[in-house]
Structure formats: C-alpha cells, structure tokens
Amino acid sequence: MHELSLLENVREILQDHAGSQNFTQVKKITLEIGELSCVEPEALRFAFDVVMKDSLAAQAKLILTKQKGLGICQRCQQSTPLKNLYDSCIFCEHPFITVIQGHEMKIKDLIVI
C-alpha cells in the first residue's frame, strides 16, 4: 500500500512548513488526486488517521478532490481526455499520448492555525 508512504510524505511536508509558516495545527487538508496516479482514495482515507496520529494534523479533516486525466496526442497534437494511462486519442485513435495532467497527487489546500 503506497498510500501509506504518500501520507507519511504529506506529514513530513506539513512538519517542514509549520516552522517556516508559523502554524501549529492543521484543521483541514485537501489533497488533489489525479485519475491516472494509481492512488486509491479509499486507501488514503483508511490510513490517514493512523499516519497523522500525534502530529500537527492529528485532528485534521481530509478532503479528497479528483483531477481529470489529460494528454496531448503525439500524432494530431490535440488535447484528449484520459481515463486510463494507455487510452488512445479520441480524435485520431493514435495510441501514443503524452500525459500532461492527472498523474500526480498534490496538497491543494490547507487550513491551519
């Protein structure tokens, strides 16, 4: 379950920024999950309380948002939506698409005190 290590990285990012940004508690964390990222939202929800226990985000509410997959076709150069990493272009059916969005997970928003 790589979601556990992803959340550990989020916790480290929060701890690193707490000192420089002068906050002591995280009330809400919004994570944006790309449709192509292979991150399971339910696994994140399941592991969140365990990973954040005894941290500055121990009482934080977790909000997950989805980012749609998007790519550029290498043949026709059209922007094409992607539901899966290996989808073909919806315009010309070319199989090689350069992913430009939806393959990442990022901290989108924080509410801190």
C-alpha positions in Angstrom: 0.0 0.0 0.0 2.0 3.0 -1.3 -0.7 5.3 0.0 0.8 4.9 3.5 4.2 6.3 2.3 2.4 9.1 0.4 0.7 10.2 3.6 4.0 10.0 5.5 5.4 12.3 2.9 2.5 14.7 3.4 3.0 14.6 7.1 6.7 15.5 6.6 5.8 18.4 4.3 3.4 19.7 6.9 6.0 19.5 9.6 8.6 21.2 7.5 6.4 24.1 6.6 4.9 24.5 10.1 8.1 26.2 11.4 8.6 28.5 8.4 4.9 29.4 8.1 4.3 29.7 11.8 1.4 27.3 12.3 0.9 24.7 15.0 -2.1 22.8 13.9 -3.7 21.7 10.6 -7.5 21.8 10.6 -8.2 20.7 7.0 -6.1 19.1 4.2 -7.3 19.0 0.7 -5.4 16.5 -1.5 -5.9 16.5 -5.2 -5.6 13.0 -6.7 -5.0 12.6 -10.4 -7.2 9.9 -12.1 -4.1 8.4 -13.6 -2.0 8.5 -10.4 -2.8 4.9 -9.3 -3.6 6.3 -5.8 -6.6 4.7 -4.2 -8.7 7.4 -2.4 -10.3 4.8 0.0 -6.8 3.6 1.0 -5.8 7.2 1.7 -8.9 7.7 3.9 -8.2 4.5 5.7 -4.6 5.3 6.5 -5.0 9.0 7.2 -5.8 8.9 10.9 -3.1 6.3 11.6 -0.3 8.3 9.8 -1.4 11.7 11.2 -1.8 10.5 14.8 0.3 12.5 17.2 1.2 15.0 14.5 0.1 18.6 14.0 -2.6 17.2 11.6 -3.9 14.7 14.2 -7.3 16.4 14.2 -7.4 17.5 10.6 -10.2 16.7 8.2 -9.2 15.1 5.0 -10.8 16.3 1.8 -10.0 14.5 -1.5 -10.6 16.0 -4.9 -10.1 14.4 -8.3 -8.1 15.8 -11.2 -9.1 14.5 -14.6 -6.5 12.9 -16.8 -5.5 14.9 -19.9 -2.9 14.3 -22.6 -1.6 15.6 -25.9 -1.7 13.2 -28.9 1.7 12.7 -30.4 0.2 12.5 -33.9 -2.6 15.1 -34.2 -1.4 17.3 -31.3 -5.0 17.5 -29.9 -5.7 17.7 -26.2 -7.5 14.5 -25.3 -9.1 13.3 -22.0 -7.7 10.2 -20.5 -9.4 7.8 -18.1 -6.5 5.3 -18.2 -2.8 5.8 -18.8 -2.9 3.9 -22.1 -6.0 5.3 -23.7 -5.8 6.2 -27.4 -6.5 9.7 -28.8 -10.3 10.3 -29.1 -9.7 12.2 -32.3 -7.4 10.1 -34.4 -7.1 6.9 -32.2 -3.3 7.1 -32.1 -2.0 5.1 -29.2 0.8 7.4 -28.0 -0.4 10.2 -25.8 1.8 12.5 -23.6 0.2 12.8 -20.2 0.0 16.5 -19.1 -2.4 16.2 -16.2 -3.8 13.7 -13.9 -0.8 11.6 -12.9 0.1 13.4 -9.7 -1.1 13.9 -6.1 -0.7 17.2 -4.5 -1.6 19.2 -1.5 -4.2 21.6 -2.9 -5.3 23.5 0.2 -4.6 23.7 3.9 -6.5 25.4 6.8 -4.1 25.9 9.6 -3.9 27.7 13.0 
